């Protein structure tokens, strides 16, 4: 089992295992998924459900590549205050669907 950074925090009884994902509608009717905490990790789907499933797989792939360099997940409140990230990605938060994507299912971790 990999020792991945987001599964560690000061309270080992309650590890952080979910990342905030933003689902954005595209001009061609797809949904694009971005992870504010995981640079370069994206997914797409034709429905919100498809995009969310693809996001789970994309997050697992990014975690496998980044290993211990995977950043700790932030809370939605912390992400909302990151105006630089929204500006650099051209995203308006009130146009996005916000969801939490678990890291553990695709990596074989036990559900907390």
Helices and strands as residue ranges (DSSP letters): G 5-7, E 18-25, E 31-34, E 42-45, H 48-66, G 67-69, H 76-80, H 83-89, G 93-95, E 96-102, H 104-107
